[in-house]
Amino acid sequence: MLSLVGLAIVFGCVFGGYVMAGGKMAPIIKAAPIETFIIGGAAIGAMVTGNSMPIVKGTFGGIGKILAGPKFKKQDYMDAILLVSKIMKVLKAEGAVALESHVEAPESSAIFGEYPSLLKDHALIHLITDTIRLLVVSSAAPKPDSIEDLMNVAIKTHHHDALKPAETFAGLAGALPALGIVACVLGVVKTMGAIDQPPSVLGALIGSALVGTFLGVLFAYGIADPLGNRLKQIVDEEGQIYHVVKQIIVGTLNGHPMPVIIEAARVSISHENQPFFSEVDDGLRGK
């Protein structure tokens, strides 16, 4: 919701300052619908032309993500630490085979079932189950470094895909000023077709044309670029939970002490969502 506040400030200051300087809103209001149709329509068409359908859907869906904020909260990070810690505890106590039923059907697993909110994130669950599945099916225990490398590739690939809608916003921010010029040029063409009209009419036509350039720049640097930047921040923040999973799995396979493993996972979380050491410790003890 803070993004809406920011947009309100942008528009309030731009148009408020214009009115305070003695500008009249009537010419802008009259020209804005057509200019917005040209610029916005061309921008959407260019986006559809240059991207796959999943990215286009993700870009529009990104607006909802921006308004809602990161989906993972402090409790989700706590749950991730507890979930993976319990899985690795079973691994150490009973061996990889004991985890086969859990990773093959996590939705019916007693361990995964304790954390229904995490089960909704298929990418996170697949990262956990696919990694544990390697331990189950391997005839010899894989080296921890190999598991870490595989998890790094999986996390990097997921993060790269998740960032594509944000990159699309950045692309729109770069294109919108030029599309505003396109709308302006069309307005100039229209003006030249009425060159025999009196100055008052020509002035209104030229003013309408310039609204296109104005809106293109405003949409680019007042809307698209900030939204893309915010979406990138959200994707980066949500990606922290995958590193939490990796720290616990790799740390356990390396034989590190559990307090060190948990602390390595905990400090990989941003301070806003980072649980206290005592909270994690209490959670592991079942308090």
C-alpha positions in Angstrom: 0.0 0.0 0.0 3.0 2.3 0.5 3.4 2.3 -3.3 0.0 3.8 -3.7 0.9 6.6 -1.2 4.1 7.2 -3.3 2.1 7.4 -6.5 -0.3 9.8 -4.9 2.6 12.0 -3.9 4.0 11.9 -7.4 0.8 13.0 -9.1 -0.1 15.4 -6.3 3.2 17.3 -6.5 3.3 17.3 -10.3 -0.2 18.5 -11.0 -0.4 20.5 -7.8 2.7 22.4 -8.7 1.4 23.0 -12.2 -1.8 24.4 -10.9 0.0 26.5 -8.2 2.1 28.0 -11.1 -1.1 29.1 -12.7 -1.5 26.3 -15.2 -4.9 25.2 -16.4 -5.9 21.5 -16.1 -8.5 21.7 -18.8 -6.1 21.1 -21.7 -4.4 18.2 -20.0 -7.7 16.6 -19.0 -9.0 16.9 -22.6 -5.9 15.5 -24.2 -4.9 12.9 -21.6 -7.4 10.1 -22.5 -6.3 9.9 -26.1 -2.6 10.4 -25.4 -2.8 7.7 -22.6 -4.6 5.3 -25.0 -1.8 5.8 -27.6 1.1 5.6 -25.2 -0.4 2.9 -22.9 -1.7 0.8 -25.8 1.6 0.9 -27.6 3.5 0.1 -24.4 1.3 -3.0 -23.7 1.6 -4.1 -27.3 5.4 -3.8 -27.2 5.5 -5.7 -24.0 3.3 -8.5 -25.4 5.4 -8.6 -28.6 8.7 -8.9 -26.7 7.8 -11.4 -24.0 6.3 -14.8 -23.5 2.8 -15.2 -22.0 4.1 -16.3 -18.6 6.2 -13.1 -18.3 3.3 -10.9 -19.5 1.0 -12.5 -16.8 3.8 -12.2 -14.3 4.2 -8.5 -15.1 0.5 -7.8 -14.5 0.5 -10.1 -11.5 3.5 -8.1 -10.2 1.3 -5.1 -9.6 -0.7 -7.1 -7.1 2.6 -8.4 -5.5 3.8 -4.7 -5.2 0.6 -3.7 -3.5 0.6 -6.8 -1.2 4.3 -6.8 -0.4 6.6 -9.8 0.2 4.6 -13.0 0.8 7.0 -14.4 3.4 6.7 -12.9 6.9 8.7 -13.5 10.0 6.6 -16.6 10.9 7.3 -18.1 7.5 11.0 -17.9 8.0 10.6 -19.5 11.4 8.6 -22.2 9.9 11.2 -22.8 7.2 13.9 -23.2 9.7 11.8 -25.6 11.8 10.6 -27.6 8.8 14.0 -28.2 7.3 15.6 -28.8 10.7 13.1 -31.5 11.5 13.7 -33.1 8.1 17.5 -33.1 8.6 17.0 -34.5 12.2 15.1 -37.5 10.7 17.9 -37.9 8.1 20.6 -38.1 10.8 18.6 -40.4 13.1 17.0 -42.8 10.6 18.8 -42.3 7.3 17.6 -41.0 3.9 15.3 -43.8 3.2 13.0 -42.7 6.1 12.4 -39.5 4.2 11.2 -41.1 1.0 7.5 -41.0 1.8 7.8 -37.4 2.9 9.5 -36.1 -0.2 7.4 -38.1 -2.7 4.1 -36.8 -1.2 4.8 -33.7 0.9 1.1 -32.8 1.0 0.4 -35.9 3.0 3.6 -35.8 5.1 3.2 -35.4 8.8 6.3 -33.1 8.8 5.3 -30.9 5.9 1.7 -30.9 7.1 2.7 -28.9 10.2 3.5 -25.9 7.9 0.5 -25.5 5.5 1.5 -21.9 4.5 4.9 -23.2 3.2 3.2 -26.0 1.3 1.5 -23.4 -0.9 4.9 -22.3 -2.3 5.6 -25.0 -4.8 9.1 -23.6 -5.7 10.2 -23.8 -2.1 8.8 -27.2 -1.5 10.4 -28.5 -4.7 13.8 -27.1 -3.6 13.5 -29.1 -0.4 12.0 -32.3 -1.7 14.2 -32.5 -4.9 17.3 -32.0 -2.8 16.4 -34.6 -0.2 15.3 -37.0 -3.1 18.9 -36.9 -4.3 20.0 -38.2 -0.9 17.4 -40.9 -1.0 18.1 -42.3 -4.5 21.9 -42.0 -4.5 23.8 -45.2 -4.0 26.5 -43.3 -2.2 26.2 -40.2 -0.1 26.7 -37.2 -2.3 29.4 -34.7 -1.3 28.0 -31.7 0.5 29.8 -29.4 -2.0 27.9 -31.1 -4.9 24.6 -30.6 -3.1 25.4 -27.0 -2.4 26.3 -26.4 -6.1 23.1 -27.9 -7.3 21.0 -25.9 -4.8 22.8 -22.7 -5.9 21.9 -23.4 -9.5 18.3 -24.1 -8.6 18.0 -20.9 -6.5 19.7 -18.8 -9.2 17.4 -20.1 -11.9 14.3 -19.5 -9.8 15.5 -16.0 -8.9 16.3 -15.2 -12.5 12.8 -16.2 -13.6 11.2 -14.3 -10.7 13.0 -11.1 -11.7 11.7 -11.1 -15.3 8.5 -9.1 -14.6 10.6 -6.5 -12.8 12.9 -6.4 -15.9 9.8 -5.9 -18.0 8.8 -2.8 -15.9 12.4 -1.5 -16.5 12.0 -2.0 -20.2 8.7 -0.1 -20.1 10.3 2.7 -18.3 12.9 3.0 -21.1 10.3 2.8 -23.8 7.6 5.1 -22.5 9.4 8.5 -23.1 9.9 7.5 -26.7 6.3 6.4 -27.1 5.3 9.8 -25.6 7.3 11.4 -28.4 5.4 9.2 -30.9 2.1 10.5 -29.5 3.5 14.0 -29.6 4.5 13.7 -33.3 1.0 12.4 -34.1 -0.3 15.5 -32.4 2.0 17.7 -34.5 0.8 16.0 -37.7 -2.7 16.7 -36.6 -1.8 20.4 -35.9 -0.1 20.8 -39.4 -3.4 19.6 -40.9 -5.1 22.5 -39.3 -2.4 25.1 -40.0 -5.0 27.5 -41.5 -6.8 27.7 -38.2 -6.5 30.8 -35.9 -3.7 30.9 -33.3 -6.1 30.0 -30.4 -7.0 26.7 -32.2 -3.4 25.9 -33.1 -2.2 26.6 -29.6 -4.7 24.1 -28.2 -3.6 21.5 -30.7 0.1 22.0 -30.0 -0.6 21.9 -26.2 -2.5 18.6 -26.7 0.5 17.2 -28.6 2.9 18.2 -25.9 0.8 16.4 -23.3 1.9 13.1 -25.0 5.6 13.8 -24.3 4.7 14.9 -20.8 2.7 11.7 -20.0 5.3 9.5 -21.6 8.0 10.8 -19.3 5.7 10.9 -16.2 4.6 7.3 -16.8 8.2 6.2 -17.2 9.9 7.8 -14.3 6.9 8.3 -12.0 5.2 4.9 -12.3 7.0 2.2 -14.3 10.5 2.6 -13.0 9.6 2.9 -9.3 7.2 -0.1 -9.7 9.9 -2.2 -11.3 12.4 -1.2 -8.6 9.9 -2.1 -5.9 9.1 -5.5 -7.5 12.8 -6.3 -7.7 13.1 -5.5 -4.0 10.3 -7.9 -3.2 11.7 -10.7 -5.3 15.1 -10.3 -3.7 13.5 -10.4 -0.2 11.4 -13.4 -1.0 14.5 -15.2 -2.2 16.0 -15.2 1.2 13.9 -18.1 2.3 15.6 -20.4 -0.3 19.0 -19.5 1.2 17.7 -20.4 4.6 16.8 -23.9 3.3 20.2 -24.3 1.7 22.1 -23.2 4.8 20.4 -25.9 6.9 20.7 -28.7 4.4 24.3 -28.1 3.4 25.4 -27.3 7.0 23.9 -30.6 8.2 25.6 -32.6 5.4 28.9 -30.9 6.4 28.4 -32.1 9.9 28.4 -28.7 11.5 27.0 -28.2 15.0 23.3 -27.5 14.9 23.5 -24.1 16.7 26.0 -23.0 14.0 23.7 -24.3 11.2 20.7 -22.5 12.6 22.5 -19.3 13.2 23.9 -19.4 9.6 20.3 -19.7 8.4 18.9 -17.1 10.7 21.4 -14.4 9.8 20.7 -14.8 6.1 17.3 -13.3 6.7 16.8 -9.5 6.6 16.4 -7.8 10.0 12.8 -7.0 9.3 11.8 -10.6 9.3 14.7 -12.2 11.2 13.6 -14.1 14.3 15.6 -13.8 17.5 18.0 -16.6 18.3 15.9 -17.4 21.4 12.7 -17.7 19.3 14.3 -20.2 17.0 15.8 -22.1 19.9 12.4 -22.2 21.6 10.8 -23.4 18.4 13.3 -26.2 18.0 12.6 -27.3 21.5 8.9 -27.3 20.9 8.2 -24.5 23.4 
